[in-house]
Each structure stands twice: as structure tokens, then as C-alpha cells.
């Protein structure tokens, strides 16, 4: 296997390890729905559970969503591994794939082990809060942004 492919898989593994380690730290130090102020009026650590997807989408769907999102995460992960294997030399898109892969698998681990995803990063101003999220979610968002950037950068090359 090419070294670059293994390096991208290694990065995905780092994301998974960081995600799981931070979630376990939160589980060990905060009670459910407890908040710990980090930056007053802006950022807290909290311990909440999300049985749905992003922004608690389908959180109240009755349980089938756990299996759906677990399966979806595994299918997306398999696809990303294939893409990493095909394009290990393309740095930006491979970085994006590795981040999304690590994030997806980090959340899949939670769904399989607990039936929900552990979220703990809470940003807010006054009474307006962004939904709590975790390291896996962050990696997925950064990876998705890199995919968008790569798609525009690729178009610019073709147009030039």
C-alpha cells in the first residue's frame, strides 16, 4: 500500500482517537447536561447526548435513526477509504476525506456503543446557542469545507 494512503488513514485514526478520548473525558468529569463555563458568555463544556444527526435531526424518530445513521456512516466511510486509495497524492481532497472519515467513524463508534453521539462543545451568546457538537463533528465540517474548496479550486484549474 502506498505510504501516503496509510498516512491519510493514520490521520483519520488520530481524529477517532482524539474524538473518543475527549468524549470519555467529558463522560468522566461532567454529569449529564452539566455545564462548565470556559469562556463566560461564549463557550462552555457540557455533556449532552444526540440520538439523531446534525442539529439533532431525527432525534425523536423512535430509534430507527440509530441504525440508519450507523449504516450511513459505515457506507460513507467505505466510500472515503476507496477515494483515499485512488487519490492519495492529492493533498487537499485527501485531507478532506481523512477528516470526514475520522469524524464519521468517531460518531459511528458512539452510536454502536451507546445508541447516541456524545456532544460537549457549546458555543453561545446570551440565550442564543449553537447546538453542542464534538471533535468528530468538527472534523466532518472542516473536511466538508475542504471538499467544497477543492471543487472550486479544481474548476479554476480547468478554466485556466
Backbone as a printed PyTorch tensor [residue, N CA C, xyz], in Angstrom:
tensor([[[  0.8310,  -1.1870,   0.0000],
         [  0.0000,   0.0000,   0.0000],
         [  0.8720,   1.2460,   0.0000]],

        [[  0.4920,   2.2400,  -0.7600],
         [  1.2880,   3.4680,  -0.7930],
         [  1.3490,   4.1300,   0.5890]],

        [[  2.5180,   4.7140,   0.8630],
         [  2.7240,   5.3660,   2.1580],
         [  1.7440,   6.5080,   2.3880]],

        [[  1.4510,   7.2580,   1.3550],
         [  0.5390,   8.4040,   1.5160],
         [ -0.8640,   7.9320,   1.9040]],

        [[ -1.3180,   6.8460,   1.3120],
         [ -2.6250,   6.2870,   1.6610],
         [ -2.6510,   5.9190,   3.1400]],

        [[ -1.6000,   5.2500,   3.5980],
         [ -1.5220,   4.8720,   5.0120],
         [ -1.4330,   6.1000,   5.9150]],

        [[ -0.7690,   7.1430,   5.4540],
         [ -0.6890,   8.3800,   6.2390],
         [ -2.0730,   9.0060,   6.3930]],

        [[ -2.8650,   9.0000,   5.3260],
         [ -4.2240,   9.5570,   5.4160],
         [ -5.0810,   8.7230,   6.3610]],

        [[ -4.9400,   7.4040,   6.2950],
         [ -5.6690,   6.5510,   7.2420],
         [ -5.1960,   6.8290,   8.6680]],

        [[ -3.8970,   7.0960,   8.8270],
         [ -3.3610,   7.4530,  10.1400],
         [ -3.9740,   8.7370,  10.6710]],

        [[ -4.1550,   9.7190,   9.7970],
         [ -4.7940,  10.9670,  10.2120],
         [ -6.2360,  10.7060,  10.6510]],

        [[ -6.9530,   9.8860,   9.9050],
         [ -8.3290,   9.5400,  10.2940],
         [ -8.3250,   8.8650,  11.6670]],

        [[ -7.3440,   8.0040,  11.9100],
         [ -7.2280,   7.3360,  13.2110],
         [ -6.9550,   8.3460,  14.3230]],

        [[ -6.1240,   9.3420,  14.0560],
         [ -5.8560,  10.3950,  15.0490],
         [ -7.1510,  11.1270,  15.4020]],

        [[ -7.9600,  11.4330,  14.3950],
         [ -9.2500,  12.0930,  14.6490],
         [-10.1250,  11.2050,  15.5310]],

        [[-10.1920,   9.9310,  15.2170],
         [-11.0070,   8.9950,  16.0080],
         [-10.5150,   8.9520,  17.4550]],

        [[ -9.2170,   8.8330,  17.6460],
         [ -8.6530,   8.7390,  18.9960],
         [ -8.9120,  10.0260,  19.7850]],

        [[ -8.6720,  11.1800,  19.1640],
         [ -8.9490,  12.4520,  19.8420],
         [-10.4320,  12.5910,  20.1910]],

        [[-11.2780,  12.2250,  19.2560],
         [-12.7150,  12.3070,  19.4760],
         [-13.1300,  11.4110,  20.6400]],

        [[-12.7280,  10.1690,  20.6100],
         [-13.1330,   9.2340,  21.6570],
         [-12.5220,   9.5950,  23.0070]],

        [[-11.2780,  10.0500,  23.0160],
         [-10.6300,  10.4300,  24.2780],
         [-11.3280,  11.6240,  24.9140]],

        [[-11.6770,  12.6250,  24.1080],
         [-12.3460,  13.8060,  24.6620],
         [-13.7500,  13.4590,  25.1440]],

        [[-14.4440,  12.5980,  24.4320],
         [-15.7740,  12.1830,  24.8620],
         [-15.6990,  11.4220,  26.1850]],

        [[-14.7110,  10.5530,  26.3190],
         [-14.5750,   9.7990,  27.5730],
         [-14.1790,  10.7190,  28.7280]],

        [[-13.3760,  11.7230,  28.4470],
         [-13.0270,  12.7020,  29.4760],
         [-14.2750,  13.4420,  29.9540]],

        [[-15.1100,  13.8460,  29.0270],
         [-16.3610,  14.5300,  29.3790],
         [-17.2710,  13.5940,  30.1670]],

        [[-17.3790,  12.3460,  29.7280],
         [-18.2060,  11.3640,  30.4310],
         [-17.7170,  11.1730,  31.8720]],

        [[-16.4030,  11.2400,  32.0700],
         [-15.8190,  11.0040,  33.3920],
         [-15.8840,  12.2250,  34.3100]],

        [[-16.0250,  13.4270,  33.7230],
         [-15.9180,  14.6290,  34.5530],
         [-17.1980,  15.4340,  34.7030]],

        [[-18.1390,  15.3040,  33.7880],
         [-19.3790,  16.0750,  33.8730],
         [-20.5770,  15.1440,  33.9750]],

        [[-21.5720,  15.5690,  34.7130],
         [-22.8390,  14.8610,  34.7570],
         [-23.6260,  15.2020,  33.4950]],

        [[-24.6210,  14.3710,  33.1760],
         [-25.4610,  14.6360,  32.0180],
         [-26.0990,  16.0260,  32.1360]],

        [[-25.9820,  16.8050,  31.1060],
         [-26.4860,  18.1740,  30.9660],
         [-25.8040,  19.1870,  31.8930]],

        [[-24.7590,  18.7860,  32.5730],
         [-23.9890,  19.7360,  33.3790],
         [-23.1610,  20.6020,  32.4440]],

        [[-22.9880,  21.8610,  32.8200],
         [-22.1800,  22.7870,  32.0210],
         [-21.0240,  23.3020,  32.8610]],

        [[-19.8770,  23.4240,  32.2150],
         [-18.6920,  24.0040,  32.8450],
         [-18.2710,  25.2000,  31.9920]],

        [[-18.3370,  26.3830,  32.5780],
         [-18.0120,  27.6090,  31.8520],
         [-16.5130,  27.6480,  31.5530]],

        [[-16.1700,  27.8530,  30.3020],
         [-14.7790,  28.0050,  29.8840],
         [-14.5070,  29.4720,  29.5750]],

        [[-15.3370,  30.0600,  28.7210],
         [-15.2770,  31.4920,  28.4080],
         [-16.6760,  32.0480,  28.6860]],

        [[-16.8250,  32.7810,  29.8000],
         [-18.1580,  33.2530,  30.1830],
         [-18.8700,  33.9960,  29.0420]],

        [[-20.1310,  33.6390,  28.8450],
         [-20.9530,  34.2790,  27.8300],
         [-20.6640,  33.8390,  26.4130]],

        [[-19.7840,  32.8160,  26.2430],
         [-19.4240,  32.4150,  24.8840],
         [-19.2160,  30.9100,  24.7010]],

        [[-18.5080,  30.2430,  25.6370],
         [-18.1480,  28.8420,  25.4220],
         [-18.1800,  28.0570,  26.7260]],

        [[-18.9240,  26.9440,  26.7050],
         [-18.9830,  26.0130,  27.8340],
         [-18.6730,  24.6100,  27.3480]],

        [[-18.2110,  23.8030,  28.2700],
         [-18.1920,  22.3630,  28.0610],
         [-19.4730,  21.8340,  28.6890]],

        [[-20.0940,  20.8980,  28.0460],
         [-21.3240,  20.3190,  28.5600],
         [-21.3380,  18.8410,  28.2090]],

        [[-22.2530,  18.1260,  28.7590],
         [-22.3900,  16.7000,  28.4260],
         [-23.8270,  16.4680,  28.0100]],

        [[-24.0300,  16.2910,  26.7120],
         [-25.3680,  16.0180,  26.1840],
         [-25.2710,  14.8690,  25.1820]],

        [[-26.4030,  14.2580,  24.9250],
         [-26.4630,  13.1270,  24.0050],
         [-27.3580,  13.4620,  22.8270]],

        [[-26.9460,  13.0310,  21.6470],
         [-27.7070,  13.2820,  20.4300],
         [-28.0070,  11.9460,  19.7560]],

        [[-29.2570,  11.4680,  19.8410],
         [-29.6050,  10.2190,  19.1590],
         [-29.8720,  10.4150,  17.6740]],

        [[-29.9060,  11.6620,  17.2170],
         [-30.1730,  11.9600,  15.8150],
         [-28.8990,  12.2590,  15.0630]],

        [[-29.0090,  13.1550,  14.0970],
         [-27.8550,  13.5710,  13.2910],
         [-27.5550,  15.0250,  13.6290]],

        [[-26.9170,  15.7180,  12.7170],
         [-26.5450,  17.1180,  12.9360],
         [-27.7510,  17.9300,  13.3790]],

        [[-27.5400,  18.8030,  14.3610],
         [-28.5830,  19.6610,  14.9110],
         [-29.7610,  18.8480,  15.4550]],

        [[-29.4690,  17.6360,  15.9250],
         [-30.4720,  16.7080,  16.4860],
         [-31.5470,  16.3040,  15.4730]],

        [[-31.2160,  16.3690,  14.1980],
         [-32.1330,  15.9530,  13.1440],
         [-32.5650,  14.5050,  13.3920]],

        [[-33.8470,  14.2580,  13.4250],
         [-34.4740,  12.9620,  13.6690],
         [-34.1910,  12.3990,  15.0650]],

        [[-33.8520,  13.2550,  16.0210],
         [-33.5510,  12.7870,  17.3770],
         [-34.7490,  12.0920,  18.0210]],

        [[-35.9430,  12.4950,  17.6760],
         [-37.1530,  11.9180,  18.2700],
         [-37.8360,  10.9190,  17.3420]],

        [[-37.0850,  10.2730,  16.4800],
         [-37.6850,   9.4100,  15.4620],
         [-38.0140,   8.0020,  15.9550]],

        [[-37.7660,   7.7000,  17.2050],
         [-38.1950,   6.4150,  17.7360],
         [-37.1370,   5.3250,  17.7660]],

        [[-35.9350,   5.5920,  17.3590],
         [-34.8590,   4.6070,  17.4710],
         [-34.3010,   4.0790,  16.1580]],

        [[-35.1030,   4.0660,  15.1050],
         [-34.6130,   3.5360,  13.8260],
         [-33.4540,   4.3580,  13.2820]],

        [[-33.4010,   5.6550,  13.6700],
         [-32.3710,   6.5440,  13.1470],
         [-30.9670,   6.1100,  13.5690]],

        [[-30.8420,   5.4650,  14.7370],
         [-29.5290,   4.9720,  15.1830],
         [-28.9590,   4.0260,  14.1320]],

        [[-29.7700,   3.0880,  13.6830],
         [-29.3130,   2.1050,  12.6930],
         [-29.0810,   2.7570,  11.3350]],

        [[-29.9600,   3.6810,  10.9750],
         [-29.8100,   4.3760,   9.6950],
         [-28.5040,   5.1630,   9.6620]],

        [[-28.2420,   5.9930,  10.6990],
         [-27.0440,   6.8210,  10.7020],
         [-25.7720,   6.0000,  10.9080]],

        [[-25.8760,   4.8810,  11.6180],
         [-24.7240,   3.9750,  11.7350],
         [-24.3970,   3.3900,  10.3660]],

        [[-25.4200,   2.8920,   9.6750],
         [-25.2060,   2.3360,   8.3370],
         [-24.6930,   3.3700,   7.3590]],

        [[-25.2860,   4.5490,   7.4080],
         [-24.8410,   5.6250,   6.5240],
         [-23.3800,   5.9740,   6.7980]],

        [[-23.0100,   6.0690,   8.0710],
         [-21.6230,   6.3740,   8.4330],
         [-20.6560,   5.3150,   7.9250]],

        [[-21.0660,   4.0550,   7.9890],
         [-20.2000,   2.9740,   7.5060],
         [-20.0790,   2.9780,   5.9820]],

        [[-21.1850,   3.2450,   5.2970],
         [-21.1520,   3.3160,   3.8260],
         [-20.2800,   4.4880,   3.3710]],

        [[-20.4850,   5.6470,   3.9760],
         [-19.6760,   6.8260,   3.6340],
         [-18.2020,   6.5550,   3.9250]],

        [[-17.9240,   5.8920,   5.0350],
         [-16.5320,   5.5800,   5.3890],
         [-15.8950,   4.6600,   4.3600]],

        [[-16.6110,   3.6500,   3.9260],
         [-16.0800,   2.7410,   2.9010],
         [-15.7900,   3.5050,   1.6050]],

        [[-16.7140,   4.3750,   1.2180],
         [-16.5160,   5.1910,   0.0240],
         [-15.2760,   6.0790,   0.1690]],

        [[-15.1140,   6.6980,   1.3360],
         [-13.9650,   7.5950,   1.5540],
         [-12.6460,   6.8300,   1.5400]],

        [[-12.6280,   5.6400,   2.0780],
         [-11.4080,   4.8180,   2.0380],
         [-11.0420,   4.5070,   0.5920]],

        [[-12.0330,   4.1690,  -0.2170],
         [-11.7650,   3.9140,  -1.6420],
         [-11.2320,   5.1610,  -2.3290]],

        [[-11.8050,   6.3180,  -2.0190],
         [-11.3360,   7.5670,  -2.6200],
         [ -9.9120,   7.9010,  -2.1700]],

        [[ -9.6210,   7.6570,  -0.8990],
         [ -8.2560,   7.8970,  -0.4070],
         [ -7.2530,   6.9960,  -1.1170]],

        [[ -7.6680,   5.7750,  -1.3710],
         [ -6.7840,   4.8280,  -2.0600],
         [ -6.5370,   5.2570,  -3.5080]],

        [[ -7.5590,   5.8490,  -4.1500],
         [ -7.4440,   6.2930,  -5.5380],
         [ -6.6420,   7.5850,  -5.6850]],

        [[ -6.7120,   8.4750,  -4.6830],
         [ -6.1390,   9.8170,  -4.8270],
         [ -5.2190,  10.2070,  -3.6690]],

        [[ -4.3100,   9.3380,  -3.2290],
         [ -3.5110,   9.6790,  -2.0400],
         [ -2.5510,  10.8480,  -2.2530]],

        [[ -2.2220,  11.1710,  -3.4910],
         [ -1.2690,  12.2500,  -3.7720],
         [ -1.9360,  13.6240,  -3.8490]],

        [[ -3.2630,  13.6520,  -3.9100],
         [ -3.9870,  14.9260,  -3.9720],
         [ -4.2430,  15.3960,  -2.5330]],

        [[ -3.3800,  16.2780,  -2.0630],
         [ -3.3300,  16.6210,  -0.6450],
         [ -4.6300,  17.1970,  -0.1070]],

        [[ -5.1810,  18.2140,  -0.7390],
         [ -6.3590,  18.8970,  -0.1740],
         [ -7.5610,  17.9580,  -0.0880]],

        [[ -7.8520,  17.2450,  -1.1550],
         [ -9.0370,  16.3800,  -1.1320],
         [ -8.8030,  15.1670,  -0.2320]],

        [[ -7.5710,  14.6670,  -0.1850],
         [ -7.2790,  13.5450,   0.7060],
         [ -7.3620,  13.9690,   2.1660]],

        [[ -6.9250,  15.1770,   2.4710],
         [ -7.0720,  15.7040,   3.8210],
         [ -8.5580,  15.7900,   4.1770]],

        [[ -9.3500,  16.2780,   3.2440],
         [-10.7980,  16.3700,   3.4580],
         [-11.3900,  14.9860,   3.7070]],

        [[-11.0450,  14.0290,   2.8570],
         [-11.5720,  12.6720,   3.0170],
         [-11.1630,  12.0690,   4.3580]],

        [[ -9.9110,  12.2570,   4.7650],
         [ -9.4230,  11.6910,   6.0240],
         [-10.1450,  12.2990,   7.2190]],

        [[-10.3780,  13.6110,   7.1870],
         [-11.0870,  14.2670,   8.2930],
         [-12.5330,  13.7820,   8.3930]],

        [[-13.2100,  13.7090,   7.2650],
         [-14.5970,  13.2370,   7.2740],
         [-14.6500,  11.7690,   7.6940]],

        [[-13.7140,  10.9720,   7.2110],
         [-13.6520,   9.5610,   7.5850],
         [-13.4830,   9.4030,   9.0940]],

        [[-12.5170,  10.0960,   9.6720],
         [-12.2970,  10.0120,  11.1100],
         [-13.5000,  10.4730,  11.9040]],

        [[-14.1030,  11.5720,  11.4610],
         [-15.2910,  12.0800,  12.1510],
         [-16.4710,  11.1390,  12.0490]],

        [[-16.6990,  10.6160,  10.8670],
         [-17.8250,   9.6940,  10.6680],
         [-17.6570,   8.4490,  11.5410]],

        [[-16.4570,   7.8920,  11.5530],
         [-16.2380,   6.6880,  12.3510],
         [-16.2660,   6.9870,  13.8520]],

        [[-15.8180,   8.1750,  14.2520],
         [-15.9170,   8.5530,  15.6600],
         [-17.3580,   8.5610,  16.1320]],

        [[-18.2440,   9.1020,  15.3280],
         [-19.6580,   9.1230,  15.6920],
         [-20.3130,   7.7530,  15.5500]],

        [[-19.8670,   6.9480,  14.5880],
         [-20.3870,   5.5760,  14.4540],
         [-20.0480,   4.7670,  15.7100]],

        [[-18.8440,   4.9410,  16.2190],
         [-18.4520,   4.2300,  17.4420],
         [-19.4250,   4.5680,  18.5730]],

        [[-19.7570,   5.8510,  18.7260],
         [-20.7140,   6.2520,  19.7600],
         [-22.0760,   5.5940,  19.5470]],

        [[-22.5560,   5.6120,  18.3310],
         [-23.8850,   5.0530,  18.0580],
         [-23.9270,   3.5610,  18.3800]],

        [[-22.8570,   2.8470,  18.0220],
         [-22.8160,   1.4100,  18.2920],
         [-22.6800,   1.1500,  19.7950]],

        [[-21.7980,   1.8980,  20.4550],
         [-21.5260,   1.6510,  21.8760],
         [-22.6280,   2.1670,  22.8020]],

        [[-23.2140,   3.3190,  22.4770],
         [-24.1310,   3.9760,  23.4130],
         [-25.5380,   4.2070,  22.8660]],

        [[-25.7090,   4.1060,  21.5490],
         [-27.0130,   4.3900,  20.9600],
         [-27.2460,   5.8600,  20.6840]],

        [[-26.2410,   6.6740,  20.9460],
         [-26.3200,   8.1160,  20.7110],
         [-24.8990,   8.6550,  20.5770]],

        [[-24.7950,   9.8930,  20.1210],
         [-23.4950,  10.5570,  19.9980],
         [-23.3220,  11.4800,  21.2040]],

        [[-22.1270,  11.4810,  21.7650],
         [-21.8080,  12.3430,  22.8960],
         [-21.3210,  13.6790,  22.3500]],

        [[-21.9890,  14.7520,  22.7290],
         [-21.6030,  16.1050,  22.3290],
         [-21.2040,  16.8820,  23.5780]],

        [[-20.2700,  17.8400,  23.4080],
         [-19.8010,  18.5470,  24.6020],
         [-19.2920,  19.9660,  24.3650]],

        [[-19.1290,  20.3980,  23.1520],
         [-18.6610,  21.7590,  22.8640],
         [-19.8790,  22.6450,  22.6240]],

        [[-20.0460,  23.6650,  23.4540],
         [-21.2310,  24.5120,  23.3640],
         [-20.8240,  25.9750,  23.2670]],

        [[-21.1050,  26.5750,  22.1130],
         [-20.8440,  27.9990,  21.8880],
         [-22.1750,  28.7360,  21.9420]],

        [[-22.1740,  29.9050,  22.5610],
         [-23.4140,  30.6490,  22.7370],
         [-23.1180,  32.1240,  22.9890]],

        [[-24.1200,  32.9370,  22.7460],
         [-24.1070,  34.3570,  23.1160],
         [-25.4790,  34.6350,  23.7050]],

        [[-25.5080,  35.0230,  24.9700],
         [-26.7800,  35.2450,  25.6520],
         [-27.5870,  33.9630,  25.6780]],

        [[-28.8340,  34.0430,  25.2140],
         [-29.7040,  32.8640,  25.1640],
         [-29.6430,  32.1370,  23.8210]],

        [[-28.7890,  32.5970,  22.9350],
         [-28.6860,  32.0010,  21.6050],
         [-27.4730,  31.0730,  21.5600]],

        [[-27.7390,  29.7830,  21.4120],
         [-26.6630,  28.7950,  21.4240],
         [-26.6230,  28.0260,  20.1090]],

        [[-25.4090,  27.7230,  19.6650],
         [-25.2070,  26.8030,  18.5540],
         [-25.3470,  25.3990,  19.1450]],

        [[-25.9570,  24.4610,  18.4750],
         [-26.0960,  23.1250,  19.0660],
         [-24.7360,  22.5510,  19.4730]],

        [[-24.7150,  21.8740,  20.5980],
         [-23.4740,  21.2640,  21.0820],
         [-22.9610,  20.2660,  20.0400]],

        [[-21.6460,  20.1530,  19.9670],
         [-21.0230,  19.2530,  19.0000],
         [-19.7660,  18.6650,  19.6150]],

        [[-18.9840,  17.9330,  18.8210],
         [-17.8050,  17.2430,  19.3330],
         [-16.6590,  17.3160,  18.3250]],

        [[-15.5590,  16.6610,  18.6270],
         [-14.3840,  16.6690,  17.7420],
         [-14.7130,  16.0220,  16.3940]],

        [[-15.4620,  14.9250,  16.4170],
         [-15.8340,  14.2540,  15.1620],
         [-16.6310,  15.1920,  14.2610]],

        [[-17.5980,  15.8820,  14.8540],
         [-18.4040,  16.8310,  14.0770],
         [-17.5310,  17.9410,  13.4930]],

        [[-16.5740,  18.4080,  14.2920],
         [-15.6570,  19.4600,  13.8230],
         [-14.8440,  18.9700,  12.6270]],

        [[-14.3320,  17.7480,  12.7270],
         [-13.5380,  17.1850,  11.6260],
         [-14.3870,  17.0370,  10.3670]],

        [[-15.6250,  16.6060,  10.5350],
         [-16.5280,  16.4670,   9.3860],
         [-16.7660,  17.8220,   8.7300]],

        [[-17.0030,  18.8470,   9.5340],
         [-17.2600,  20.1920,   8.9750],
         [-16.0380,  20.7490,   8.2540]],

        [[-14.8640,  20.6080,   8.8540],
         [-13.6330,  21.0910,   8.2050],
         [-13.3980,  20.3000,   6.9210]],

        [[-13.5830,  18.9850,   6.9860],
         [-13.4130,  18.1600,   5.7870],
         [-14.3840,  18.5370,   4.6850]],

        [[-15.6320,  18.7780,   5.0400],
         [-16.6310,  19.1860,   4.0430],
         [-16.2640,  20.5300,   3.4220]],

        [[-15.7900,  21.4590,   4.2460],
         [-15.3640,  22.7630,   3.7150],
         [-14.1920,  22.5960,   2.7530]],

        [[-13.2690,  21.7120,   3.0860],
         [-12.1420,  21.4470,   2.1850],
         [-12.6140,  20.8170,   0.8740]],

        [[-13.6400,  19.9750,   0.9440],
         [-14.1870,  19.3800,  -0.2840],
         [-14.7760,  20.4590,  -1.1830]],

        [[-15.4990,  21.3940,  -0.5770],
         [-16.0770,  22.4990,  -1.3510],
         [-14.9600,  23.3310,  -1.9620]],

        [[-13.9560,  23.6770,  -1.1560],
         [-12.8080,  24.4490,  -1.6400],
         [-12.1470,  23.7130,  -2.7990]],

        [[-11.9260,  22.4150,  -2.6330],
         [-11.2820,  21.6360,  -3.6860],
         [-12.1110,  21.6240,  -4.9630]],

        [[-13.4290,  21.5770,  -4.8170],
         [-14.2660,  21.5610,  -6.0230],
         [-14.1550,  22.8800,  -6.7820]],

        [[-14.0690,  23.9990,  -6.0460],
         [-13.9020,  25.2900,  -6.7130],
         [-12.4900,  25.4390,  -7.2650]],

        [[-11.4970,  24.9980,  -6.5290],
         [-10.1070,  25.0910,  -6.9960],
         [ -9.9160,  24.2320,  -8.2390]],

        [[-10.5740,  23.0730,  -8.2770],
         [-10.4880,  22.2140,  -9.4500],
         [-11.0960,  22.8610, -10.6740]],

        [[-12.2250,  23.5720, -10.4990],
         [-12.8710,  24.2710, -11.6160],
         [-11.9590,  25.3790, -12.1410]],

        [[-11.3100,  26.0910, -11.2280],
         [-10.4280,  27.1750, -11.6540],
         [ -9.2720,  26.6310, -12.4960]],

        [[ -8.7440,  25.4790, -12.1470],
         [ -7.6620,  24.8710, -12.9360],
         [ -8.1500,  24.5280, -14.3290]],

        [[ -9.3760,  23.9530, -14.4050],
         [ -9.9140,  23.5600, -15.7000],
         [-10.1980,  24.7790, -16.5840]],

        [[-10.6400,  25.8730, -15.9560],
         [-10.9650,  27.0670, -16.7250],
         [ -9.7110,  27.7790, -17.2020]],

        [[ -8.5820,  27.6160, -16.5110],
         [ -7.3500,  28.3350, -16.8470],
         [ -6.7040,  27.8650, -18.1140]]])
